[in-house]
Structure formats: C-alpha cells, structure tokens
Amino acid sequence: MNAIISASALADALAGPNPPVLLDVRWQLSLAKAAGEPPFDGRAAYAAGHLPGAVFVDLDRELAGTPGERGRHPLPGLAEFGAAMRRAGVSSGTPVVVYDGGQGWAAARAWWMLRWTGHPDVRVLDGGLPSWEGPLSQEEPTPREGDFEPVAGAGLLDADGAAALARSGVLFDARAAERYRGDVEPIDRVGGHIPGAISAPTTENVTSDGRFLPAGELRARFQALGAAEGTEVGVYCGSGVSGAHEVLALAVAGIPAALYVGSWSEWSSDPERPVAVGAEPQ
C-alpha cells in the first residue's frame, strides 16, 4: 500500500463505503519562545478550519512523552497512545489518513507511530491541508470510540543501535545540513552529528509545495547516498519528528527504514557520546 494519498484520492475515499478516520496533526518546530514570541498553536489552527470530520491530535501531548534524557519528543507510553487514538476514533479495521499544515513532519510522526504499533492502513495526505480543494469545517466532531490496541513493533533504534548502524549499514541524518555540520545548533546542547551518519535533509525529498518527489526520484536519491538494496537503513533528526518524514519518504521509495526516536536531542544530551562535525560522515 502506498504510504501517501493525494487530495483527490482522499476525496474519493471519503465518499466511499469505508471512509478513513481523519487526524489533523498541525504542529511546527518553533524557536518562538527564545525570540519572545508565542509558539504555534495547532489547536487554534484546527479550530479555524479543518477537513470535515477530522479530529485534532496534539503531537507534543499524544504522540510524544515528557521531554527529558530520552529527547525532546520521546515515545509516549503505549497505553496513553492507544487511549488517545481510540478517543480519536481509530480502529484496527478502519483506514486512517493523517495530515498537517503542509510541512508533513507532524503527519509523518503520527503515520510512523500508528504503523510501528501495528495499524495496517495509514496514509499521509501528500501536501497536507494546502493540497485540499474541498470545503473546511469549524465543527469539532465527536467520534465513536475506536478499538485500536497498539503493540510495539520493529523498526525502532536506540542510541547504541543508531551508532552501530552508522558503521554496519546506513544512518541518515534528516536535519538541515548546517546542523549536521555543526555550523549552528539552535536547540540542542551541541552541534554536529553521530559519527558515520550521512547528511540527507528531509527537505530535499519534497517539491516546493510540500509534495513528495516521485518514488523513482526518491529511490535514486537514497541509493546515491548509500541505501543500496539489502542495506539496513536508519534515520534520525533532532527529536524524531522530521526523521519520521524521512522514513516516510523512504517508504514511498520502497526502502524500509528504522527510526531513532531520541535522535540528536537524546544523543547530544550525554557528553560521553562522540560528536562528529563537518560535511563528512566521520
């Protein structure tokens, strides 16, 4: 099954006999607090207009646990995540489509969480809300309680696993190249990258309007970066959000990949872990 869905295909699915559950996961990585500005409010954006029937999901509270040593967006408890998804109407036998404001990172985090915990039918709206040409609604639905019971699956890396994969396979760093090089680090303790990791900014997987490049182009890009057939692939980013977007791009390309959810926010918090700087992996 394709991991993404176009707006026109979504409209058809919503009019069909088994319409998907819609999850609105609008969120933005914000440096506004440091600048003295109010942070982005996803719930307010949702209230101002969303796809009819969509339920708002809060990334920071429902798709992540409490920030700390495990990173800025560690995994939530399975019980808490399952309860949030059931409240949103998610059931194992019903397809799910997630979307955000267009960047795709937050929607990809929801996609990855649901896929990792065993939901069989989850897709991301390619291009997010801006790609939708139908009407929007300000009405907040009350969905019927779902029955989804999450079970932890494969495809999850911890810090040691990420370090090992950088040596034995391919570990992609999905952050901006300047953060990978260590030129700047606006959020975490120190700049740089996990030794052996390869810079592969997730922003290069999409067009200017936020839609993914064709599968063939994505496959060629990742193969050129070292993801040859049969090679084990992993991804990390700052805190496991944009990295999920890169895992989604790899899925579109037909390349399975694991995610290091703790990512650089966890790795760099421990001064004993090695840090590489510069444009080269080592």
N, C-alpha and C positions, 0 to 999 in steps of 0.2 A: 504493500500500500504506500502511495506517495505520502510523505510527511507534511506536505503543504497543500493548500487548496486555494483556488482563485476565487475572487468575489463572485463571479458569475456562477461558478460551480457551487458555491455556498448557497447562493440564492435558490438554485435548483434543489439542493438538498433540503433546505428549509421548507420548500413547498412539497416535498416528497412524503412518503408514508412513514419514514423513520427519521424525523428531523434531528439534527445533532443538538446537544446541550451547548450553549454558547457561554464562554467565560471571557470576561473583559479584565485584562491584567495590565491596565495602564500604570506605568511606573517610569521614572527616569533616575539615572545616577546623577545626583545633584551635589555640586560644590557650593550651593547657595548659602548654607549655614556659615561657611568660612567667609563668604562675601557679605554676610549680614542680610541676606535676602531670605524670604520664606521658601521652604522646599516645595517641590512639585506635589500637588495634591491629586492623586489618581482618582480618589472617590469623588471629588468635586468635578473632575473632568467627566467621569462616568455619569454623574447626576445631570450634567449639562446636555448630554446626548450620547446614546449608545445604541448598538444594534438591538432591535426589538427582541425582548426575551432574554437578553444577556444578563448574567449575574456577575457582579464585581467581585474579584478576588484580590486581596491585598498581598502583594509579594512579600513585603517585609514581615507580615504577621502570620501568613498562611502558607507561604512557600519557603519559609526560612525560619530557623530557630533564633535564639538570642545571640547577638554578636559577642565574640569573645576570643578565646585562644584558638577555636576552630575556624575562625574567619568572620568576615562581616555578614555573610549570608550562609551560615551552616545549615545542614539539613534539619528540618523540623522533626519532631517525633512522629513516627508513623501513625500513632493513634490520633494525634492532633491534626495531621494532614488528612487522614481519612475522614475525620469528622467534618473538616472544612469542605472537602469535596462532596460529601453526602449532603451537607447543607445547601451546596450549590446545585444539587440535583444530579450529580454524576453517578451513573450506574455502569456496571461492567458491560451490560448488553446494549448500551446506547452510545452512539458515536459522540465525540467531543470535538469542538473547534474552539481554539483559543486565539485571541487577538490582543494587540495593544495599540499604542498611538502611531505606530508605523516603523519604529526602530527595529522591532522584532525581538529584542533581547528578553524582555519580560515574558512575552508569549512563549518563547523558546524554553524559558525556565519552567513554566507550567507544563509544556509539552514533555520536557525531559522528566519531570517529577512523575507525571502520570504514566509515561512509558516505563520508567525504571521500576515503578511499583506495580506494574502488571496490567495496566489498562490496554486493551488490544486495538483501540481505534481512536487515535488522537491526531489531529492535524492543526497546523498553524495557518491562519489567514495570511496569504502572501501579500505583503504591502500594508498589512494592518488596516486600521479604521479608514485611513485616507483612500484606500482602494475601493471602499464600499460606495456604491452609487445609489443604493436604496434609501428609504426613509430612516431616520433615527428616532429614538423614543426617550422620553424623560421619566417614563413609568418604571418603577422598580418592581420586578416580578417576585412572586413568592413560589419558588419551585417546589415540586413534590420531592420529599426526601429520597435521595438516591441510596443505592446499596453497595457502592464501591468499597472494597476492603483492600487496602494497599498491602503488598508484600514486597519486601526489599529484594531487588534483583541483581543481576550482574551489571558490569559497566561502570563501576564506581571505583575511583582511585583515592588512596590516602597519600600523605606526603611521601612516605617511603616508596609506595608503588609508583608515584609520579617520577621520583628520582631514578628508580630502576628502569622505567620505561624510556626515559630520556637516553639511556645507554643501550637498551636492548631493542627498542623499536623507534617510534616517532612520537615526540611530545610537542604539540603545537601550543604556542603562546598566542592567545587571541586578542591581547591588548594592543593598543596603539604602539607603533614601532619605537617612538621616543621613550615610552615607559619600559619597553623591553630592553632598550639600550642602556637605560638608567640615566638618560639625559634629564628627565623630570620625574617626579613622583608626587602627585598632588594629594594622595590619600594615605598610602601605607608608609610604614616605618622607613623603608629604604627602597631605592630604585634598583632595576636590574632584572635578571631572570634566573630561572632554575638552570643550573649548568647542563648543557646538552639540549635544551629546548630550542625549537625553531620558531622564529617570528612568523606569524601568519595572521595578521589583523583581520578580524571578522568583518570589518567594514569593507574589505575587498571582495567579499562574497556576494555583494548585492549591487544593484544599479542605483542611480541617483534617487529613485523614488522608493527605495527600500525593498524592492522585489529581488528574489534570489536570481542569480545568473542561471542560465540553462544548465541542466545536470552535466552535460558533456564538458562544458567550460569549467565547472567546479571540479569535476574529476581530473581534468588536465591540470588544473592549478595545484591540487593537493598531491597528485602524483609527481609533479615537478618539484614539490617541496619534500619529497621523500616517502609519501604514502603509497608505496608500490603494493601490488596485490600480494596478500599474505602477510603484510607487515602489520604488527599490532600498533594501534594508534590511540593516543590520548590527547586531551585538551585541558588547558587551564586558562584562567584570565585573572581578573582582580579578586572576584569573590563568587565565582560560579554562576554568573548571570550571562555575560556576553560569551563565556565559554560554552554555555548551553546552546547559544545561537550558532556557534561554530560546529558543535556536534550535530545540530540540525542541518547545517549546510553539507556536512559530510554524509549525513543520511540521504539527502537529496542526491548527492553524487554516488550513492551506493556503497559508501565506505563506513563500516561500523566503527565507532569510537567510544572510548570511556571518558568520563568527566572527573576531574579532580575538583570537587566542590569547594574545598577550603581555599584552593587557589593561592594567589600571591599574598592575599591578606593573612592567610594562615602561615604560609611558608616564611614570609619575611618577619613575622612576629617573633620567631625564635632566632636570636643572634648566633646560635650554634650552627644553623643551616648555612651552607655555602651560597654565595650570590655571585653570579657572573654579570659582567657589564660589557657593553659594546655590541656591535652588529652581528658578531659571530656566535654560534651556539655555545662554544666553550669559553 
